[in-house]
């Protein structure tokens, strides 16, 4: 893709745009109904270096302004995917997808899926269970004609040789030979530590997560928009699959990283984790189990999950 250049401002004839500044400023230049997919992971209002922590009502008001503009830009058969986690204050969590839902509903959109993105690495909590998922809320306009292409994102069948055992199809394969629907719980590693896509951004999401949305909700040549583009992941996913991508970012250092990564996607040199690659298994990777430190403590015994029921104290019932 050597002919693609990265533009600094949105233009309908461009192919890749990384805008330095507020997404509202970029959105003003985007014509009504011109975007097929809006996909983003906005700030969660938890005080990261690139965001100023706000009162929750103020945060929701700011999000509503951006969402309204995104809906204006959305095509009649387009989709909006808003990927969020939890707002945390004084140890209490507020699921952002729940409190953002009314904004989309009141703008006339219909929720098609609440996708749970599961991952295994993150902050460890001591007073509650550690958070290991975020959600993607997917909306379209109230129409039956929205774009959804299942075949490009099918995953391998669990039992590919399974056959019907009775009825008129007895003996025939019972599953789709192209693979199965990935469902609404996606087990995709997040970008931490030694992940091949890791940059200095603290909340970078993986290309393969966005690729699944781009492939299923757009066609070649369509526009993909990310109002909070960070290090350019959404634009990269669009470019890799012959779509057009645009995004806005306020921090100059992330704009620089995004442009470098998008250029790598254009040149074909950017390293990403392939879609549907199996997760790393430490044992299969040659690592030997190491006894936990608690075993060195005399007389200490930690109960193990699924230990035989008879080993647990039983009360009268």
C-alpha positions in Angstrom: 0.0 0.0 0.0 2.8 2.5 -0.9 0.4 5.2 -2.3 -1.4 5.8 1.0 -0.3 8.9 2.9 -1.3 9.8 6.5 -3.3 13.0 6.5 -3.4 15.4 9.4 -7.0 16.5 8.8 -10.1 14.6 7.7 -10.9 14.6 4.1 -13.4 12.3 2.4 -10.9 11.4 -0.3 -8.1 10.5 2.2 -7.3 6.9 3.3 -5.6 7.4 6.7 -6.0 10.3 9.1 -4.3 10.9 12.4 -5.7 14.2 13.8 -3.8 16.0 16.6 -6.4 17.7 18.8 -9.9 17.3 20.2 -12.1 14.7 18.4 -14.9 17.3 18.4 -12.8 19.5 16.2 -12.1 16.6 13.8 -15.8 15.4 13.8 -16.9 18.9 12.5 -15.2 18.2 9.3 -16.8 14.8 8.7 -19.9 14.8 6.5 -23.2 13.3 7.8 -23.6 9.6 7.2 -20.1 9.0 5.9 -18.7 6.6 8.5 -19.5 2.9 8.4 -17.9 2.0 11.8 -17.2 4.1 14.8 -15.0 2.1 17.2 -13.2 3.4 20.2 -12.0 3.0 23.8 -12.6 6.4 25.4 -10.9 7.5 28.6 -12.5 5.7 31.6 -12.2 8.8 33.9 -9.9 6.9 36.3 -7.0 9.5 36.3 -4.6 8.1 33.7 -1.9 10.5 32.6 -3.8 11.5 29.5 -7.0 12.3 31.2 -8.2 14.7 34.0 -10.5 12.9 36.4 -13.9 14.5 36.4 -17.1 14.3 38.3 -19.0 11.4 36.8 -21.9 13.6 35.6 -19.5 15.9 33.9 -17.7 13.0 32.3 -21.0 11.6 31.0 -21.9 15.0 29.6 -18.6 15.2 27.7 -19.1 11.6 26.3 -22.6 12.5 25.2 -21.3 15.4 23.1 -18.9 13.0 21.3 -21.5 10.3 20.9 -24.0 12.6 19.4 -21.5 13.8 16.8 -20.5 10.2 16.0 -24.1 9.2 15.4 -24.5 12.2 13.1 -21.6 10.9 11.0 -22.8 7.3 11.0 -24.2 5.7 7.8 -27.7 4.3 7.8 -26.3 0.7 7.9 -23.3 1.5 10.1 -22.3 0.5 13.6 -20.9 2.1 16.8 -18.8 0.0 19.1 -17.9 1.7 22.4 -15.3 -0.3 24.4 -15.3 0.5 28.1 -14.4 -0.8 31.6 -15.3 0.5 35.0 -15.2 3.8 36.8 -13.6 3.3 40.2 -13.9 5.6 43.2 -13.1 4.7 46.8 -13.0 1.0 46.0 -16.5 1.1 44.4 -16.9 0.3 40.7 -19.5 1.7 38.3 -19.8 -0.2 35.0 -19.5 2.5 32.3 -21.4 0.5 29.7 -24.5 0.6 31.9 -24.5 4.3 32.5 -23.6 5.1 28.9 -26.3 2.9 27.4 -29.1 5.5 27.9 -27.2 8.0 25.8 -27.1 5.7 22.8 -30.8 4.6 23.3 -32.0 8.2 23.5 -30.3 8.9 20.2 -32.4 6.2 18.6 -29.8 3.4 18.4 -30.4 -0.2 19.0 -28.0 -2.5 21.0 -27.1 -5.6 19.0 -24.5 -7.1 21.4 -22.8 -6.5 24.7 -19.5 -8.2 24.0 -17.4 -9.3 27.0 -13.6 -9.0 26.3 -11.8 -11.3 28.7 -8.1 -11.1 29.3 -5.7 -12.5 32.0 -3.4 -9.7 33.0 -3.9 -6.4 34.8 -3.8 -4.8 38.3 -4.2 -7.2 41.2 -6.8 -6.3 43.8 -6.7 -7.2 47.5 -10.2 -6.1 48.6 -12.2 -7.4 45.6 -11.7 -9.8 42.7 -9.2 -8.5 40.1 -10.9 -7.0 37.0 -10.2 -9.3 34.0 -12.8 -8.1 31.5 -14.1 -5.1 29.7 -17.1 -4.7 27.5 -17.9 -3.6 23.9 -21.4 -2.3 23.5 -22.4 -2.5 19.8 -25.2 -0.3 18.4 -26.8 0.3 15.0 -29.6 2.4 13.8 -33.1 0.9 14.1 -32.9 -1.0 10.8 -32.6 -4.6 9.6 -30.1 -3.6 6.9 -27.0 -3.0 9.1 -23.8 -4.5 7.8 -22.8 -7.8 9.5 -20.4 -10.2 7.8 -20.0 -13.3 10.0 -17.8 -15.5 7.7 -14.6 -13.4 7.9 -14.6 -13.7 11.7 -15.6 -17.3 12.3 -13.3 -19.2 14.7 -12.4 -22.9 14.5 -15.1 -25.4 15.4 -14.6 -27.2 18.7 -15.9 -30.5 17.2 -15.3 -30.1 13.4 -16.0 -33.8 12.7 -19.4 -33.8 14.5 -22.2 -35.3 12.5 -26.0 -35.6 12.7 -26.8 -38.9 14.3 -30.5 -39.1 13.2 -33.1 -37.5 10.9 -32.8 -36.7 7.2 -29.3 -35.3 7.7 -27.9 -38.4 9.6 -24.3 -38.9 8.7 -23.7 -35.4 7.4 -21.5 -32.9 9.1 -23.5 -30.7 11.5 -21.3 -27.7 11.8 -20.4 -24.9 9.4 -17.2 -25.9 7.6 -16.0 -22.3 7.6 -16.0 -22.2 11.4 -18.3 -21.2 14.2 -19.7 -17.9 15.4 -17.2 -16.5 18.0 -20.0 -15.6 20.3 -20.2 -12.6 22.6 -17.3 -13.5 25.0 -13.9 -12.9 23.4 -10.8 -14.3 25.0 -8.1 -12.1 23.5 -4.8 -11.2 25.3 -4.5 -7.6 26.3 -1.4 -5.6 25.5 0.9 -6.0 28.4 4.7 -6.5 29.0 6.1 -8.7 26.2 3.1 -8.3 23.8 4.5 -7.7 20.3 2.4 -4.5 19.9 3.3 -2.9 23.3 4.1 0.9 23.3 4.4 3.3 26.1 0.7 3.9 26.1 -0.8 2.5 29.4 -4.2 1.4 27.9 -3.5 0.2 24.4 -5.9 -2.4 23.0 -4.8 -5.2 20.6 -5.2 -4.9 16.8 -6.9 -8.3 16.6 -9.7 -7.1 18.9 -10.5 -4.3 16.4 -9.9 -6.5 13.3 -12.8 -8.7 14.3 -15.1 -5.6 14.4 -13.8 -4.1 11.2 -14.1 -7.3 9.2 -17.6 -8.1 10.5 -19.2 -4.6 10.4 -17.6 -3.0 7.3 -16.8 -3.7 3.7 -13.7 -2.8 1.7 -13.4 0.9 1.1 -15.5 1.9 4.1 -14.5 4.5 6.7 -13.6 3.4 10.2 -13.5 6.2 12.8 -12.0 6.3 16.3 -12.5 9.6 18.2 -10.0 8.5 20.9 -7.4 6.8 18.7 -4.5 6.6 21.1 -1.7 4.8 19.4 -3.6 4.2 16.1 -4.9 0.7 16.6 -8.3 1.3 14.9 -6.7 3.0 11.9 -4.2 0.1 11.6 -7.0 -2.5 11.7 -8.8 -0.6 8.9 -5.7 -0.1 6.7 -4.7 -3.8 7.0 -8.0 -4.9 5.6 -8.3 -2.3 2.8 -10.6 0.1 4.7 -10.1 3.8 5.4 -9.3 4.9 8.9 -9.4 8.2 10.9 -8.7 9.0 14.5 -8.1 11.9 16.8 -5.6 12.1 19.7 -4.8 15.1 22.0 -1.3 14.0 23.3 1.5 14.7 20.9 3.6 11.8 21.9 0.8 9.3 21.2 0.1 11.1 17.9 3.7 10.4 16.9 3.5 6.8 17.9 0.2 6.4 16.1 1.6 7.9 12.9 4.7 5.6 13.1 2.6 2.5 13.6 0.1 3.4 10.9 3.0 3.9 8.5 4.3 0.5 9.5 0.8 -1.0 8.6 0.9 0.8 5.3 4.5 -0.5 4.6 3.7 -4.0 5.8 6.4 -3.8 8.5 4.3 -3.5 11.6 4.3 -6.5 13.9 1.0 -7.5 15.3 -0.4 -10.6 17.0 -2.3 -12.6 14.4 -6.0 -13.1 14.7 -7.1 -16.4 16.3 -3.5 -17.2 17.5 -3.8 -19.6 20.5 -3.0 -18.0 23.8 0.4 -18.8 25.3 0.4 -21.9 27.6 3.3 -21.8 30.0 3.4 -25.6 30.4 3.3 -26.3 26.7 5.9 -23.5 26.3 8.3 -25.5 28.4 8.0 -23.8 31.8 8.0 -26.1 34.8 5.5 -25.5 37.7 7.1 -23.7 40.6 5.8 -24.4 44.2 4.1 -21.4 45.7 6.0 -19.5 48.4 3.4 -20.4 51.1 4.6 -24.0 51.0 7.8 -22.9 52.8 5.8 -21.7 55.8 5.7 -24.5 58.4 2.2 -25.8 59.0 0.5 -23.7 56.3 -1.9 -25.3 54.0 -3.8 -23.4 51.4 -7.0 -25.0 50.1 -7.0 -25.6 46.4 -9.9 -25.1 44.0 -11.7 -28.4 43.3 -10.0 -30.2 46.2 -12.0 -33.2 47.4 -15.1 -32.2 49.2 -14.2 -34.4 52.2 -11.1 -32.3 52.9 -13.2 -29.2 53.6 -14.8 -28.5 57.0 -18.5 -29.2 56.8 -21.2 -27.5 58.9 -24.5 -28.9 59.9 -27.2 -28.3 57.3 
